[in-house]
Structures are given as C-alpha cells and as structure tokens.
Amino acid sequence: MARIFGELEHSPVGSVWVNRKELAAAGVHRPTMNGISGTAAEGADSIVISGGYEDDLDLGEEIIYTGTGGYDTASRKQISDQTFSNTNNAGLVTSQLQGLPVRVIRGAGGDPGFSPTSGYRYDGLYSVVDHWSEIGKSGFRVCRYRLVALTDPAIFHAQPFTKDAVPIGETNPRRISAITTRVVRSTKVSEYVKKIHEYRCQICGIEIMIPNGKLAEGAHIRALGKPHNGPDSIDNVLCLCPNHHSAFDLGGIWVSDDLSVFDFNGIKIGTISTNPKHNLDNQHFAYHRSLWGNE
Ligand SMILES: [Zn+2]
C-alpha cells in the first residue's frame, strides 16, 4: 500500500484512538510497534511520541525527537548506539531533505503538558528542520531530530499525497515555496566574515558572481538556537558556498583541529583557508564532529 503523506480526510487534528492497533487500522500511523513510519527511500509520513525514549523533549509546537534502534523493550533501556543507516531513522532525514509533512501522534505516557491522558491522538503536521546525533542519557549514541509544527498546514489538509503517483505539478507556485525549508539568515557577524574572505568559499575557494555582487553564505559551525546554542561570533562562522554549507550542516563533511576537511567516510578532501583577521574556535568544530559521530 502506498505511503500517504499529509493529513488524512477521515482523521482531522484531535482524532483519538484507544490503542496502536486502532491507530494503525485508521492508516494514520501504520506500524503497531515502531515510533517512526517511513523508509530511507520514501521518507517518513508519521511518528508517535509517547514517552518511550528518555531523550525525547516535547515543547508542543516543537519536538526534539529520538530515533529508533538499540532499545531493549524487556528492560526498557538503551543498550547500543542508534545509526542513521537504520531505514526508519533515515526516513526522517529524507523527510527533512524533501520537505515532507510528518503526522505527529501523541500517546499517553508522553509529556503530561501536551499528551492525552489515555490512548493516542493525532496532533497535526510537523516539518523535520534539523537532525544530528549525540550521546544520550543512557551513554549510547542516539539519532535526534527537531520537528516544528507547520504554520500553514492548510496546504496539506485538502490533498494528502503519495510519492509513486505521477506528479501533476502545481498551478499555484506559492504552495510549493511553503514546503521548502532551507532559509539562510545573514547576520552582521556572517556579513563581516564573508567580506574578510571576499565571498570565496573557505573549503573550495569558489567565487560565485551574481548581478548584484557575490554569493556566499555565513555557516555557523555550532548551529544557533536550541538545542545547539552556538554563539553568533566570528570564531563560530565560516564563509562557504551554498553546496559546502549544506553538506556541512547535514553531516556530509567535517573539520579536524588542524582545519583539514574530511568527507563523512573520513577521506580528506581539503583544508579550510584561513585569514589572520578571522580566528576560529576549535571547540566549535569539536561540537560539530560530535553531532556526526566523528569525535
Ligand atoms: Zn565550496
């Protein structure tokens, strides 16, 4: 059966089910055990958050969600590392990269401030906006995702979709822009860093000309905002081309203390170019490496 993304007509926000079997039968979240419904190839269409993972953090409109795997259901303990090669975990990454909406179902047992007192409840569509890995409370590595409630879920209400159907395109392009998630905000600090490097990528050296100047991005090594809480200071910012910025943010590349650049297989692909006016703090590179298991 084709995986259906978006809100299902028969199950609007607030719909409730007694148990996982009924929830699965409704097609809102099909697996009866797993918290993530999805595969690497297709993306994830739904998740359940119900307090199973000690590292989950439910803030209502924002959820820091833990991946699957390495969990012993008998002892209810994490007993080994989680990886993004697990197809369910990779499914949520695909959802981030493709801007797919994820149905969020809360179960009793989750954060009491946001969870139903019994059974399972559909709470609307969320986007995956970030993923990384870290050492969890158990001492084992866990996969982590930040999901935020879609501010305009109306675009999916009327038209749940499957990925195997032939795309018919979109007559209203504004709808398409609503599901792209990559926004690069410039700050005074990142503008300063870009000027120092004359808008050349510090990894590949490319200089991209556009009609009004040059195109480069200020890449925060340790990301701003929760839960990374990196500073907006020049020692935490690189001047990168959009390709290398994306690759860096998504774990495709990492940087060692001597400023060598490695791909995710550990093969050296270059060296960060430096400038005396731009000191970098190695602690931020160490933090970035820790997110992708390279530390
Ligand atoms: Zn580059």
Residues whose N, C-alpha, C, O or C-beta is under 5 A from the ligand:
A	BS01	ZN	C201 I203 C204 C241 H244
